[in-house]
Every structure is written in structure tokens, then in C-alpha cells.
């Protein structure tokens, strides 16, 4: 354990030294401390299972996660490395908090650029208080801001990402979905192209869960996951509808004051329509936290990122027939210039 911790500290220290030349040394320092703490707290699944003090419910979840991890390698061709073979128990509900920000009358998110991940539409903090402090700065500058908790993230294979208490108790299929998604980022990742990266990982998770449920699920699990997926689809459809309405509002020739009034009306209507949708789900409240803060452009800025190219990747997987072929084709797309990559993905997408 000590040797592994020292190695983690050395790697994180190197990352800080590399990143300090950019800007915001204090930000990168908290990121390094958070990553080191997470890795240091993680212990192998086998150690938790052998520990008599491990809760019986946690034992079941860890055993399930181990089976899912093995399936990811054998059936989906995902990386067979140290990721998701350790477990860390945290005392907070999320591993970190992401900030998304936009101008007042635009859905185009601010970007933050990093040497490895490239430019992304969010900025993460391991402390909720630190995230909220930075959010206040952005709001003071006139930006719309959302602070959202994140249960998991990928270090793209640079570290052995652990299972975490923030998501280990998810239902089986949702746990599989998350593990498949995060491991996918280790297969193909293009710095600065979140639409490609997230849509690719979402396509892998969808296909992966379908296969996993076919082999290890039962009727109840399949029905529960179908309900989960249907609610997610309904919610995304609602958000995309309002995103389009807001885009039209901001693109109009109306004066700023009129755009602000329309913006307020649209967000008020979104809340009302969500309550109707929630009632149709029988009162399911899983998306209530989306409305925990006053709605703003930032809530809708990244919605399309996870879905835009999923239909194209589904088509590509069906054409290649195997995950190995699918990954090879995705890597070829990743090697292209961004404009050409997006053009080809749009050409792959089924016509509505």
C-alpha cells in the first residue's frame, strides 16, 4: 500500500508540475490532492471481501462489480487493467463537483483546457465548497452557472480508477452501464472533442448493458432497466426541446430585455412540464436534483454532448458486427481532423 501511495503521489506531483505552467496552480493542486486521496483510500476488492468487517450488502455489490468488470474484458473487449478492481469508501455523496457555465444569453459553454484531456466544457472540484466559491465568481461576471455532483469519472488510463461508494450501490444494470462507459474512455479519446468521446462511450454502454442483461439479467432486472432507460429518454427529449427553444430565442433579433423575458418564461415552463412528466412516471424523483439550483443555460449547455452522435455509433457498431472492429473504426475517426470526423459521423446517422 505504501509503495502504491508513493507512486500515486509522484505521478500527481508530476502532473501538477506539468500543469502549473498553464494557470491556476491552486486549482491543479486541489485536483492532485483529490486524486491522490482517492487512490490512497482504494483497496483491492479481494481485501474488502476478506475483511470480516465488510458489510454484507457491500460484499454483494463488490462481487457483482467484479463480475461486470470481467464481462467488460471478455465480451466487450474493454481494457484489462487495474481500473475498477479496487474500492474506495468516501464520506461525501459525490467524488467531485463539476461546474458548467455559459454567457447569459447563449448556450455555448465556457471551456477549460488541460494538457491531457484537451478543452472540455466543465471544471471539476473535489470540494463542493470550492466549486460553489468558483461558481460565485463566474456568476459575478454575469455567467449562468450549474454546479453538479459527479459519482464517477475516468482518468483515461493514467491511473487505476477505483469503484467508489458514490455509485457502488446502483442497481446492477446501472452499475454495469457506468463501468462500461468509463472504461470506454480508455479505448478511444480525442482531446477537445467531448461530443465524440461521450457519444462513443454512451454507445458502448448501451450495447454492453444489452449484452450483459441478456446473459446475467432476469425479467425484473430487464424491466427495471427498461424503465430507467425510458425515463432517461423522456427526460432528454424534454431538455432538448427546451434547448432548441432557447437557441431560437437567443438567435432572434429581439432586444436583450425581450430575450431575458422569454428565457425566464421558458425555464418556468420547463419546470411545469417536468412535473407533468414526473407524474407520468408514477412520481419517480430521480431527476429532481437537476432542479436543485435555479435553472439556467448551463443546465442545458452540455445535454447534446452525450447524445449527438450515439445513433451514428450504433450504426457503426452494427456495420462492424464486433466490438474489436467497432473500436478500430472509432480510432480511425479519432485520427481525423474534427470537422471531417463530425462530417462522417453525421453521414452515418440514420435519417429521421
N, C-alpha and C positions, 0 to 999 in steps of 0.2 A: 504493500500500500504506500509506504513512504517513497519508494523509488518512483512509482507511478505518479504520485503527487508532485514530486520534484520535476519530473518530466513535463507535467502539465504546466507547472509554474514557469519553467524555462520557455516552453512554447508560447505561453501567453505573454511572457515578458518580451519575447522576440516580436510578437505581434504588436505590442504597444510601441516598441522602439521603431518598428516599421511605419506604424500609423501616425506617430506623433509628428512626423514631418508634414502631415496634411493640415490638420487644425483640430482644436477641441481636445487637448490632451486629457482633461478631466473626464470627458465623455468616454474616451477609449480606455482610460484607467478603470472606470467602473465596469466597462464591458469585460475587461480582462479579469478583474476580481470576481465578477459574477460567473464567468466561465470556469475559472479555477475552482471556485467554491462548489459549483455543480459537479464537476468531475471528481473532486476530492470526496464529496459525500456519497458518490456512487460505489456500490459493492456488487460483485457478481451475483447473478440470480441464484446460483448454487449455494452461495454463502447465506443468502436470506432463507432459502428453503431448508438449509441445515440448522439454522438458528431456531432453537426451541421457543424463543420469544417472539417469533414472527406470527402475526395474526393469521388465523386460518383463512379468512377471506382474501388476504393479500397473497397467501400461498397459491390459492386457486388462480388469482389474476396473473401472478408471475408465471405459473405453469402454462397458462393459456398464451401469454405473450411469447414464451419460449417456443411453443408450437407454431404460432403465427410467424415468428422470426424464421424458423426452419422452413416453413412453407414458402416464404418470400424468396429464399435462395433456390430451393429445389424446383418450384413450379413457376416462379415469375422471373427467375434469373437476376434477382437483385443482389447487391454486393454481400459477400460472405466475409464480413469483417467484425470488429468489436462493437459496432453500434447496436443498441437495444439488447445487449446481453448483460448489462449492469442495471441496477435500480437505485435511484436516489429519492429519499423521502424529504420533502421540503415542508417548511412551516408556513408557506404562503399559497394562495389559491392558484397563482399562475407563475410560470417560470420567469416571464418578463412581461413588460407592458410596451406595446407599440404605439407610436404617435404617427398619425396621418394628418396632413394639413393641406389646405388649398387657399387660394385667394377668395375673397368674399363673394365674388360673382363669377366663379369659374369652378369647373370640376376637375381641372388639371392639377394633380397633386404636386406638392413640392418634392424634390428629390434630394437624397443624400448619397454621396458617392464614397465607396470604400474600395481599397485595392483588390480584394478577392471577390467580393460579391458584386462589384460594379455599382451602378447607380440604381437605387431602389426607392420605392415610394413610402418608406416608413423609417422610423428611427427607434431603436429598442433600448429600454432601460430595465435593469434588474430590480429597481426600486420604484414602486408606484409613486412615492412622494417625489422622486427625482423626475419622473415622467410628467407628473402634474405641474411641477415647477417650470419645466421647459415649455409645457403647453400654455402656461400663463404668459410666458414671454412671446410666444407666437400669436396668441390672441391679442396681446397688447399692440402687436404690429398690424393688426387688422385681419388676421387669417382665421378661417374656420378650422377647428381642430377636433379630432377624436382621439381619446386615449382608450385603448382596448387591451384587455388581458389576453395573453398568448399561452396556451398549455404546452406547446412543443415547438421546436424549430430545428433546422438542420445546419450543421457546421460544414456541410458539403464534403464530408470525409476527412476533414483536417483533424477532428477529434472523434473519439468513440462516443457518439450521442447516447445518453442513457435513457431507459424508461424512467418516468418521473411520476410522483404521486399526483401530479396535476392532471394526469389522464389515465392512469393505470386502472381506474375503476369504471372506465367507459364500458358500455355493453360490448360483447365480443366482436361483432362485426364493425362497430365504430372504432374499436381499438385496432383492428386489422387495417381499416381504412387509413388511419393516421400513420401507422408504421409503414405501410406501403408507400404512402405519399411522401413521407420524409426521406425514405431510402431512395426514392426515385430521383431526388435532387443530387444524389451521389452518382447517378448514372449519366445524366446529361444536365448541364447547367451553363447558361450563357450569361456572363456578366452584363448587366444593364438591360436585360430583356425579360422582365417579370411576366409578361403575357405568355411568352413561350414556355418559360420554366414552370409556372404554376398550372398552365393548361396541360402540359405534358404530364406532370405529376398527378393531376386530377384524373386524367385518362387512365393512367396506370392503376390508381387506387380503385377506380370504378370496375375495371376489368378484373383486377386482383380480388376484390371483395366478392364479385360474382362467382369466381372460381372457388374461392375459399368457402363460401356458403354452400356451394354445390357439393363439396367434399366433406365439410365438417359441421355444417349448419343443420338445424331441424326446422320443422314447419313454423314454429313460434319465432325462432331467430330470423328466418327469412321474412316473415310477415312484419316483425318489428323493424327490420332494416328497410323493408319496402316503405313502411310508414315514415321512417326517418328521411329516406330519400325523397319521398313525395312532398313532405313538408318543406324540405330544403329547396326543392324545385319551385314550389309555390312561392316561397319567400323571395327567392332570387328573381322570379318573374315580377313580383310586386316592386322590388327595388329597381330593377332595370326599367320598368315602366316609368317610374318617377325620375330616374336618371335621365331618360330621354326627354321628359317634360322639362326638367331643369335645364338641360342642354339647349333646348329650343328657346327657353326664356332668356338665357344668357347670350344667345346668338342673335336675338332680336334687336331691332333698332330702338327699342323703348329706352327712355332715360333711366339712369341708375336707380332712382327712387321707385319707379314702377317695377323694375326688376326685383328690388328688395321686397316689395309688397307681394308680388307673385311668388317669390321664393318662400315667404312666410306662409302663404296660403297652401302651397304645395306640400310643405312639410307637415302642416296641420292635417291636411287630408290624408297624407301617408300614415300618420298615427291612427286616424279613424279607420282607414282601410285595413290596417294591421289588426285592429281589434276585431273586425269582421272575419278576417282570415283566421285569427286565433280561435274564434268561436267555432268556425267550421272544423277545426282540429280537435274539438272537444275540450278546449281550454288549455291545450298544451302551451306551456310558458317558456319553452327553451330559448326563444329568441327575444325574450323581454330585455335581456341585458344590452341588446343593441340600442335600446331606447333609454338606457340608464342616464346618459347625458343629453342635453338639448340637441335635437337633430341639426346637422349642418352638412355642407357639401362634402366634408371629409368623410362622413359616413358612407357616401356613395362613390367616392373617388376611385376606389380600387375594386369595386364589385365585378366589373367586366374582366379584370385581370385573370381571375381564376376560371373563367368560363369561355372567353372569346374563341379560343382555338381547340376546345375539347372535341367538338364534332369532327374537326379535321384530323385530330389524332386518333379518334375512333375509326375513321375511315382508313387511316394509315395502318393501324393495327389489324384491321380486317383484311387489308390487302396483303400484308406481310405474313399473316397467319401465326407467326411465332413471336414471342417476346424478344428473342435474340435478333431476329430480323427487324422488328419494330425499333429496337434501341439503335441498331446500326443505321437505319434510315433517319432516326431523330438526330443522331450525331452528324450525319451529312447535312441536315438542315441547319444544325447549330454552327457549322463551319461557314455558312454563307453570310453575306452582309445582311443586316437586319431587314432592310427594305425588301430584298429578294426572298429572305426567309418568310416574311409575313405574306408576301405575294403568293408564294407556293402553298402556304397553309390555307389562305383564303380560297385558292383554287381547289384544294382538297375538300373543303367544307361542303356538305350536301346542300343542294339548292332548296330553299324554303318552298 
